[in-house]
Amino acid sequence: MSTRCERGGQEEFGVVEHAGREFRALGASVVGRHVTGYTRLGTGDLALTTWGGKTTLACRSEVVREFRDGSLAVVFRLTKGRFVAGYALGENWMLFRGELLADADHEDARRTALCLADHFAERDAEDDLCWEEAD
């Protein structure tokens, strides 16, 4: 088995080769306001990384809420009233999906993180159900 990353513009793809087959997954990307990456727990704060592990965003972070399944609503505080708010499947090497907020305050960012967590948790549950029905 081998793994590698490929870039295409602002998007990254994780590629896994196993038993003669190639599997691809969307990696880290920034498309407009939408941010996708992978979490990494550092010195008390979360960071966002590429699929291959390179740090893309390391700044002050706050876990707004931790859910029973280990997923998180997270806010990253940037400068000049900007935040990245979103939903991570966990705190270490797990998928993060969120959006860049400009001209927001901390409470707006927290609310957005919770809304995105609800949205993506619902989508993930629907995906899980589809896979279960396919078995």
Rosetta constraint file for C-alpha pairs under 8 A:
AtomPair CA 1 CA 16 HARMONIC 7.07 0.50
AtomPair CA 1 CA 17 HARMONIC 5.49 0.50
AtomPair CA 1 CA 18 HARMONIC 4.60 0.50
AtomPair CA 1 CA 19 HARMONIC 7.11 0.50
AtomPair CA 2 CA 16 HARMONIC 5.77 0.50
AtomPair CA 2 CA 17 HARMONIC 5.23 0.50
AtomPair CA 2 CA 18 HARMONIC 6.83 0.50
AtomPair CA 3 CA 14 HARMONIC 7.26 0.50
AtomPair CA 3 CA 15 HARMONIC 5.53 0.50
AtomPair CA 3 CA 16 HARMONIC 4.46 0.50
AtomPair CA 3 CA 17 HARMONIC 6.30 0.50
AtomPair CA 4 CA 14 HARMONIC 6.07 0.50
AtomPair CA 4 CA 15 HARMONIC 5.28 0.50
AtomPair CA 4 CA 16 HARMONIC 6.70 0.50
AtomPair CA 4 CA 52 HARMONIC 7.27 0.50
AtomPair CA 5 CA 12 HARMONIC 6.71 0.50
AtomPair CA 5 CA 13 HARMONIC 5.62 0.50
AtomPair CA 5 CA 14 HARMONIC 4.73 0.50
AtomPair CA 5 CA 15 HARMONIC 5.96 0.50
AtomPair CA 5 CA 51 HARMONIC 7.20 0.50
AtomPair CA 5 CA 52 HARMONIC 6.19 0.50
AtomPair CA 6 CA 12 HARMONIC 5.70 0.50
AtomPair CA 6 CA 13 HARMONIC 5.16 0.50
AtomPair CA 6 CA 14 HARMONIC 6.59 0.50
AtomPair CA 6 CA 15 HARMONIC 7.42 0.50
AtomPair CA 7 CA 11 HARMONIC 5.81 0.50
AtomPair CA 7 CA 12 HARMONIC 4.46 0.50
AtomPair CA 7 CA 13 HARMONIC 6.24 0.50
AtomPair CA 8 CA 12 HARMONIC 6.20 0.50
AtomPair CA 8 CA 13 HARMONIC 7.87 0.50
AtomPair CA 10 CA 29 HARMONIC 5.68 0.50
AtomPair CA 10 CA 30 HARMONIC 6.02 0.50
AtomPair CA 10 CA 31 HARMONIC 6.90 0.50
AtomPair CA 11 CA 26 HARMONIC 7.56 0.50
AtomPair CA 11 CA 27 HARMONIC 6.99 0.50
AtomPair CA 11 CA 28 HARMONIC 6.26 0.50
AtomPair CA 11 CA 29 HARMONIC 4.48 0.50
AtomPair CA 11 CA 30 HARMONIC 6.92 0.50
AtomPair CA 11 CA 31 HARMONIC 7.94 0.50
AtomPair CA 12 CA 26 HARMONIC 6.28 0.50
AtomPair CA 12 CA 27 HARMONIC 4.77 0.50
AtomPair CA 12 CA 28 HARMONIC 5.33 0.50
AtomPair CA 12 CA 29 HARMONIC 6.09 0.50
AtomPair CA 12 CA 50 HARMONIC 7.55 0.50
AtomPair CA 12 CA 51 HARMONIC 7.55 0.50
AtomPair CA 13 CA 24 HARMONIC 6.41 0.50
AtomPair CA 13 CA 25 HARMONIC 5.60 0.50
AtomPair CA 13 CA 26 HARMONIC 4.69 0.50
AtomPair CA 13 CA 27 HARMONIC 4.71 0.50
AtomPair CA 13 CA 28 HARMONIC 7.48 0.50
AtomPair CA 13 CA 51 HARMONIC 7.54 0.50
AtomPair CA 14 CA 24 HARMONIC 5.62 0.50
AtomPair CA 14 CA 25 HARMONIC 5.19 0.50
AtomPair CA 14 CA 26 HARMONIC 6.30 0.50
AtomPair CA 14 CA 27 HARMONIC 5.62 0.50
AtomPair CA 14 CA 51 HARMONIC 6.07 0.50
AtomPair CA 14 CA 52 HARMONIC 7.30 0.50
AtomPair CA 15 CA 22 HARMONIC 6.78 0.50
AtomPair CA 15 CA 23 HARMONIC 5.68 0.50
AtomPair CA 15 CA 24 HARMONIC 4.60 0.50
AtomPair CA 15 CA 25 HARMONIC 6.62 0.50
AtomPair CA 16 CA 22 HARMONIC 5.75 0.50
AtomPair CA 16 CA 23 HARMONIC 5.16 0.50
AtomPair CA 16 CA 24 HARMONIC 6.48 0.50
AtomPair CA 17 CA 21 HARMONIC 5.58 0.50
AtomPair CA 17 CA 22 HARMONIC 4.43 0.50
AtomPair CA 17 CA 23 HARMONIC 6.29 0.50
AtomPair CA 18 CA 22 HARMONIC 6.46 0.50
AtomPair CA 18 CA 23 HARMONIC 7.99 0.50
AtomPair CA 27 CA 36 HARMONIC 7.19 0.50
AtomPair CA 27 CA 37 HARMONIC 6.46 0.50
AtomPair CA 27 CA 50 HARMONIC 6.38 0.50
AtomPair CA 27 CA 51 HARMONIC 5.04 0.50
AtomPair CA 28 CA 35 HARMONIC 7.58 0.50
AtomPair CA 28 CA 36 HARMONIC 4.98 0.50
AtomPair CA 28 CA 37 HARMONIC 4.21 0.50
AtomPair CA 28 CA 38 HARMONIC 7.06 0.50
AtomPair CA 28 CA 49 HARMONIC 7.23 0.50
AtomPair CA 28 CA 50 HARMONIC 4.89 0.50
AtomPair CA 28 CA 51 HARMONIC 6.06 0.50
AtomPair CA 29 CA 34 HARMONIC 7.94 0.50
AtomPair CA 29 CA 35 HARMONIC 5.91 0.50
AtomPair CA 29 CA 36 HARMONIC 5.11 0.50
AtomPair CA 29 CA 37 HARMONIC 6.63 0.50
AtomPair CA 30 CA 34 HARMONIC 5.72 0.50
AtomPair CA 30 CA 35 HARMONIC 4.68 0.50
AtomPair CA 30 CA 36 HARMONIC 6.44 0.50
AtomPair CA 31 CA 35 HARMONIC 6.67 0.50
AtomPair CA 33 CA 99 HARMONIC 5.20 0.50
AtomPair CA 33 CA 100 HARMONIC 4.94 0.50
AtomPair CA 33 CA 101 HARMONIC 7.50 0.50
AtomPair CA 34 CA 97 HARMONIC 7.56 0.50
AtomPair CA 34 CA 98 HARMONIC 5.92 0.50
AtomPair CA 34 CA 99 HARMONIC 4.44 0.50
AtomPair CA 34 CA 100 HARMONIC 6.46 0.50
AtomPair CA 35 CA 84 HARMONIC 7.81 0.50
AtomPair CA 35 CA 96 HARMONIC 7.95 0.50
AtomPair CA 35 CA 97 HARMONIC 5.92 0.50
AtomPair CA 35 CA 98 HARMONIC 5.14 0.50
AtomPair CA 35 CA 99 HARMONIC 5.29 0.50
AtomPair CA 35 CA 100 HARMONIC 6.97 0.50
AtomPair CA 36 CA 95 HARMONIC 7.43 0.50
AtomPair CA 36 CA 96 HARMONIC 5.62 0.50
AtomPair CA 36 CA 97 HARMONIC 4.69 0.50
AtomPair CA 36 CA 98 HARMONIC 6.43 0.50
AtomPair CA 37 CA 48 HARMONIC 5.71 0.50
AtomPair CA 37 CA 49 HARMONIC 5.68 0.50
AtomPair CA 37 CA 50 HARMONIC 5.70 0.50
AtomPair CA 37 CA 51 HARMONIC 7.01 0.50
AtomPair CA 37 CA 95 HARMONIC 5.99 0.50
AtomPair CA 37 CA 96 HARMONIC 5.14 0.50
AtomPair CA 37 CA 97 HARMONIC 6.73 0.50
AtomPair CA 38 CA 48 HARMONIC 5.33 0.50
AtomPair CA 38 CA 49 HARMONIC 5.05 0.50
AtomPair CA 38 CA 50 HARMONIC 6.12 0.50
AtomPair CA 38 CA 51 HARMONIC 6.41 0.50
AtomPair CA 38 CA 88 HARMONIC 7.90 0.50
AtomPair CA 38 CA 92 HARMONIC 7.87 0.50
AtomPair CA 38 CA 93 HARMONIC 5.51 0.50
AtomPair CA 38 CA 94 HARMONIC 5.12 0.50
AtomPair CA 38 CA 95 HARMONIC 4.59 0.50
AtomPair CA 38 CA 96 HARMONIC 5.32 0.50
AtomPair CA 39 CA 46 HARMONIC 6.25 0.50
AtomPair CA 39 CA 47 HARMONIC 5.65 0.50
AtomPair CA 39 CA 48 HARMONIC 4.78 0.50
AtomPair CA 39 CA 49 HARMONIC 6.19 0.50
AtomPair CA 39 CA 88 HARMONIC 7.17 0.50
AtomPair CA 39 CA 90 HARMONIC 7.37 0.50
AtomPair CA 39 CA 91 HARMONIC 5.71 0.50
AtomPair CA 39 CA 92 HARMONIC 5.33 0.50
AtomPair CA 39 CA 93 HARMONIC 5.02 0.50
AtomPair CA 39 CA 94 HARMONIC 5.36 0.50
AtomPair CA 39 CA 95 HARMONIC 6.52 0.50
AtomPair CA 39 CA 96 HARMONIC 6.39 0.50
AtomPair CA 40 CA 46 HARMONIC 5.57 0.50
AtomPair CA 40 CA 47 HARMONIC 5.17 0.50
AtomPair CA 40 CA 48 HARMONIC 6.21 0.50
AtomPair CA 40 CA 49 HARMONIC 6.85 0.50
AtomPair CA 40 CA 91 HARMONIC 6.25 0.50
AtomPair CA 40 CA 92 HARMONIC 4.53 0.50
AtomPair CA 40 CA 93 HARMONIC 5.35 0.50
AtomPair CA 40 CA 94 HARMONIC 7.67 0.50
AtomPair CA 41 CA 45 HARMONIC 6.09 0.50
AtomPair CA 41 CA 46 HARMONIC 4.67 0.50
AtomPair CA 41 CA 47 HARMONIC 6.39 0.50
AtomPair CA 41 CA 91 HARMONIC 5.99 0.50
AtomPair CA 41 CA 92 HARMONIC 5.38 0.50
AtomPair CA 42 CA 46 HARMONIC 5.95 0.50
AtomPair CA 42 CA 47 HARMONIC 6.85 0.50
AtomPair CA 45 CA 59 HARMONIC 7.60 0.50
AtomPair CA 45 CA 60 HARMONIC 6.46 0.50
AtomPair CA 45 CA 61 HARMONIC 5.67 0.50
AtomPair CA 45 CA 62 HARMONIC 7.53 0.50
AtomPair CA 46 CA 58 HARMONIC 7.23 0.50
AtomPair CA 46 CA 59 HARMONIC 7.91 0.50
AtomPair CA 46 CA 60 HARMONIC 7.84 0.50
AtomPair CA 46 CA 61 HARMONIC 6.00 0.50
AtomPair CA 46 CA 62 HARMONIC 7.99 0.50
AtomPair CA 46 CA 91 HARMONIC 6.99 0.50
AtomPair CA 47 CA 55 HARMONIC 6.96 0.50
AtomPair CA 47 CA 56 HARMONIC 7.67 0.50
AtomPair CA 47 CA 57 HARMONIC 5.66 0.50
AtomPair CA 47 CA 58 HARMONIC 4.58 0.50
AtomPair CA 47 CA 59 HARMONIC 6.87 0.50
AtomPair CA 47 CA 61 HARMONIC 7.78 0.50
AtomPair CA 48 CA 55 HARMONIC 5.97 0.50
AtomPair CA 48 CA 56 HARMONIC 5.61 0.50
AtomPair CA 48 CA 57 HARMONIC 4.98 0.50
AtomPair CA 48 CA 58 HARMONIC 6.48 0.50
AtomPair CA 48 CA 96 HARMONIC 7.85 0.50
AtomPair CA 49 CA 53 HARMONIC 5.33 0.50
AtomPair CA 49 CA 54 HARMONIC 5.15 0.50
AtomPair CA 49 CA 55 HARMONIC 4.21 0.50
AtomPair CA 49 CA 56 HARMONIC 5.03 0.50
AtomPair CA 49 CA 57 HARMONIC 6.82 0.50
AtomPair CA 50 CA 54 HARMONIC 5.23 0.50
AtomPair CA 50 CA 55 HARMONIC 6.48 0.50
AtomPair CA 50 CA 56 HARMONIC 6.63 0.50
AtomPair CA 59 CA 76 HARMONIC 6.56 0.50
AtomPair CA 59 CA 77 HARMONIC 6.65 0.50
AtomPair CA 59 CA 78 HARMONIC 7.01 0.50
AtomPair CA 60 CA 76 HARMONIC 5.83 0.50
AtomPair CA 60 CA 77 HARMONIC 5.51 0.50
AtomPair CA 60 CA 78 HARMONIC 7.65 0.50
AtomPair CA 61 CA 74 HARMONIC 7.02 0.50
AtomPair CA 61 CA 75 HARMONIC 5.58 0.50
AtomPair CA 61 CA 76 HARMONIC 4.34 0.50
AtomPair CA 61 CA 77 HARMONIC 6.12 0.50
AtomPair CA 62 CA 74 HARMONIC 5.72 0.50
AtomPair CA 62 CA 75 HARMONIC 5.23 0.50
AtomPair CA 62 CA 76 HARMONIC 6.52 0.50
AtomPair CA 63 CA 72 HARMONIC 6.47 0.50
AtomPair CA 63 CA 73 HARMONIC 5.92 0.50
AtomPair CA 63 CA 74 HARMONIC 4.59 0.50
AtomPair CA 63 CA 75 HARMONIC 6.55 0.50
AtomPair CA 64 CA 72 HARMONIC 7.34 0.50
AtomPair CA 64 CA 73 HARMONIC 5.28 0.50
AtomPair CA 64 CA 74 HARMONIC 5.48 0.50
AtomPair CA 64 CA 75 HARMONIC 6.94 0.50
AtomPair CA 64 CA 110 HARMONIC 6.39 0.50
AtomPair CA 64 CA 113 HARMONIC 7.43 0.50
AtomPair CA 64 CA 114 HARMONIC 7.50 0.50
AtomPair CA 65 CA 72 HARMONIC 5.78 0.50
AtomPair CA 65 CA 73 HARMONIC 5.22 0.50
AtomPair CA 65 CA 74 HARMONIC 7.37 0.50
AtomPair CA 65 CA 114 HARMONIC 7.67 0.50
AtomPair CA 66 CA 70 HARMONIC 6.25 0.50
AtomPair CA 66 CA 71 HARMONIC 5.96 0.50
AtomPair CA 66 CA 72 HARMONIC 4.61 0.50
AtomPair CA 66 CA 73 HARMONIC 6.58 0.50
AtomPair CA 67 CA 71 HARMONIC 5.37 0.50
AtomPair CA 67 CA 72 HARMONIC 6.11 0.50
AtomPair CA 70 CA 89 HARMONIC 6.78 0.50
AtomPair CA 70 CA 90 HARMONIC 5.48 0.50
AtomPair CA 70 CA 91 HARMONIC 7.95 0.50
AtomPair CA 71 CA 87 HARMONIC 7.30 0.50
AtomPair CA 71 CA 88 HARMONIC 5.64 0.50
AtomPair CA 71 CA 89 HARMONIC 4.21 0.50
AtomPair CA 71 CA 90 HARMONIC 4.64 0.50
AtomPair CA 71 CA 91 HARMONIC 7.62 0.50
AtomPair CA 72 CA 87 HARMONIC 5.67 0.50
AtomPair CA 72 CA 88 HARMONIC 5.12 0.50
AtomPair CA 72 CA 89 HARMONIC 6.32 0.50
AtomPair CA 72 CA 90 HARMONIC 6.11 0.50
AtomPair CA 72 CA 91 HARMONIC 7.43 0.50
AtomPair CA 72 CA 117 HARMONIC 7.34 0.50
AtomPair CA 73 CA 85 HARMONIC 7.71 0.50
AtomPair CA 73 CA 86 HARMONIC 5.84 0.50
AtomPair CA 73 CA 87 HARMONIC 4.70 0.50
AtomPair CA 73 CA 88 HARMONIC 6.52 0.50
AtomPair CA 73 CA 113 HARMONIC 5.28 0.50
AtomPair CA 73 CA 114 HARMONIC 5.69 0.50
AtomPair CA 73 CA 116 HARMONIC 7.75 0.50
AtomPair CA 73 CA 117 HARMONIC 5.62 0.50
AtomPair CA 74 CA 85 HARMONIC 5.82 0.50
AtomPair CA 74 CA 86 HARMONIC 5.44 0.50
AtomPair CA 74 CA 87 HARMONIC 5.99 0.50
AtomPair CA 74 CA 88 HARMONIC 7.12 0.50
AtomPair CA 74 CA 110 HARMONIC 7.72 0.50
AtomPair CA 74 CA 113 HARMONIC 5.94 0.50
AtomPair CA 75 CA 83 HARMONIC 6.68 0.50
AtomPair CA 75 CA 84 HARMONIC 5.78 0.50
AtomPair CA 75 CA 85 HARMONIC 4.43 0.50
AtomPair CA 75 CA 86 HARMONIC 6.55 0.50
AtomPair CA 75 CA 109 HARMONIC 6.50 0.50
AtomPair CA 75 CA 110 HARMONIC 6.53 0.50
AtomPair CA 75 CA 113 HARMONIC 6.48 0.50
AtomPair CA 76 CA 83 HARMONIC 5.54 0.50
AtomPair CA 76 CA 84 HARMONIC 5.01 0.50
AtomPair CA 76 CA 85 HARMONIC 6.28 0.50
AtomPair CA 77 CA 82 HARMONIC 6.63 0.50
AtomPair CA 77 CA 83 HARMONIC 4.77 0.50
AtomPair CA 77 CA 84 HARMONIC 6.73 0.50
AtomPair CA 78 CA 82 HARMONIC 5.14 0.50
AtomPair CA 78 CA 83 HARMONIC 5.23 0.50
AtomPair CA 78 CA 84 HARMONIC 7.47 0.50
AtomPair CA 79 CA 83 HARMONIC 7.87 0.50
AtomPair CA 80 CA 103 HARMONIC 7.60 0.50
AtomPair CA 81 CA 102 HARMONIC 6.18 0.50
AtomPair CA 81 CA 103 HARMONIC 5.07 0.50
AtomPair CA 81 CA 104 HARMONIC 5.60 0.50
AtomPair CA 81 CA 105 HARMONIC 6.39 0.50
AtomPair CA 82 CA 100 HARMONIC 7.11 0.50
AtomPair CA 82 CA 101 HARMONIC 5.44 0.50
AtomPair CA 82 CA 102 HARMONIC 4.53 0.50
AtomPair CA 82 CA 103 HARMONIC 6.01 0.50
AtomPair CA 82 CA 104 HARMONIC 6.23 0.50
AtomPair CA 82 CA 105 HARMONIC 7.97 0.50
AtomPair CA 83 CA 100 HARMONIC 5.81 0.50
AtomPair CA 83 CA 101 HARMONIC 5.11 0.50
AtomPair CA 83 CA 102 HARMONIC 6.74 0.50
AtomPair CA 83 CA 104 HARMONIC 7.34 0.50
AtomPair CA 83 CA 109 HARMONIC 6.49 0.50
AtomPair CA 84 CA 98 HARMONIC 6.51 0.50
AtomPair CA 84 CA 99 HARMONIC 5.48 0.50
AtomPair CA 84 CA 100 HARMONIC 4.49 0.50
AtomPair CA 84 CA 101 HARMONIC 6.04 0.50
AtomPair CA 84 CA 109 HARMONIC 7.59 0.50
AtomPair CA 85 CA 98 HARMONIC 5.37 0.50
AtomPair CA 85 CA 99 HARMONIC 5.66 0.50
AtomPair CA 85 CA 100 HARMONIC 6.65 0.50
AtomPair CA 85 CA 101 HARMONIC 7.32 0.50
AtomPair CA 85 CA 109 HARMONIC 5.85 0.50
AtomPair CA 85 CA 110 HARMONIC 7.17 0.50
AtomPair CA 85 CA 112 HARMONIC 6.27 0.50
AtomPair CA 85 CA 113 HARMONIC 4.75 0.50
AtomPair CA 85 CA 116 HARMONIC 7.92 0.50
AtomPair CA 86 CA 96 HARMONIC 6.92 0.50
AtomPair CA 86 CA 97 HARMONIC 5.57 0.50
AtomPair CA 86 CA 98 HARMONIC 3.76 0.50
AtomPair CA 86 CA 99 HARMONIC 6.35 0.50
AtomPair CA 86 CA 112 HARMONIC 7.20 0.50
AtomPair CA 86 CA 113 HARMONIC 4.51 0.50
AtomPair CA 86 CA 114 HARMONIC 7.49 0.50
AtomPair CA 86 CA 116 HARMONIC 5.61 0.50
AtomPair CA 86 CA 117 HARMONIC 6.42 0.50
AtomPair CA 87 CA 96 HARMONIC 5.59 0.50
AtomPair CA 87 CA 97 HARMONIC 5.46 0.50
AtomPair CA 87 CA 98 HARMONIC 6.15 0.50
AtomPair CA 87 CA 113 HARMONIC 6.48 0.50
AtomPair CA 87 CA 114 HARMONIC 7.82 0.50
AtomPair CA 87 CA 116 HARMONIC 6.14 0.50
AtomPair CA 87 CA 117 HARMONIC 4.77 0.50
AtomPair CA 87 CA 120 HARMONIC 7.10 0.50
AtomPair CA 88 CA 94 HARMONIC 6.51 0.50
AtomPair CA 88 CA 95 HARMONIC 5.57 0.50
AtomPair CA 88 CA 96 HARMONIC 4.12 0.50
AtomPair CA 88 CA 97 HARMONIC 6.44 0.50
AtomPair CA 88 CA 117 HARMONIC 7.90 0.50
AtomPair CA 89 CA 94 HARMONIC 5.48 0.50
AtomPair CA 89 CA 95 HARMONIC 5.65 0.50
AtomPair CA 89 CA 96 HARMONIC 6.60 0.50
AtomPair CA 90 CA 94 HARMONIC 5.29 0.50
AtomPair CA 90 CA 95 HARMONIC 7.43 0.50
AtomPair CA 98 CA 113 HARMONIC 7.63 0.50
AtomPair CA 98 CA 116 HARMONIC 7.02 0.50
AtomPair CA 101 CA 109 HARMONIC 7.23 0.50
AtomPair CA 104 CA 108 HARMONIC 5.91 0.50
AtomPair CA 104 CA 109 HARMONIC 6.66 0.50
AtomPair CA 105 CA 109 HARMONIC 6.37 0.50
AtomPair CA 106 CA 110 HARMONIC 6.24 0.50
AtomPair CA 107 CA 111 HARMONIC 6.16 0.50
AtomPair CA 108 CA 112 HARMONIC 6.11 0.50
AtomPair CA 109 CA 113 HARMONIC 6.15 0.50
AtomPair CA 110 CA 114 HARMONIC 6.38 0.50
AtomPair CA 111 CA 115 HARMONIC 6.21 0.50
AtomPair CA 112 CA 116 HARMONIC 6.05 0.50
AtomPair CA 113 CA 117 HARMONIC 6.04 0.50
AtomPair CA 114 CA 118 HARMONIC 6.27 0.50
AtomPair CA 115 CA 119 HARMONIC 6.20 0.50
AtomPair CA 116 CA 120 HARMONIC 6.02 0.50
AtomPair CA 117 CA 121 HARMONIC 5.83 0.50
AtomPair CA 118 CA 122 HARMONIC 6.13 0.50
AtomPair CA 119 CA 123 HARMONIC 6.37 0.50
AtomPair CA 120 CA 124 HARMONIC 5.96 0.50
AtomPair CA 121 CA 125 HARMONIC 6.11 0.50
AtomPair CA 122 CA 126 HARMONIC 6.26 0.50
AtomPair CA 123 CA 127 HARMONIC 6.23 0.50
AtomPair CA 124 CA 128 HARMONIC 6.14 0.50
AtomPair CA 125 CA 129 HARMONIC 6.20 0.50
AtomPair CA 126 CA 130 HARMONIC 6.31 0.50
AtomPair CA 127 CA 131 HARMONIC 6.38 0.50
AtomPair CA 128 CA 132 HARMONIC 6.23 0.50
AtomPair CA 129 CA 133 HARMONIC 6.14 0.50
AtomPair CA 130 CA 134 HARMONIC 6.21 0.50
AtomPair CA 131 CA 135 HARMONIC 6.60 0.50
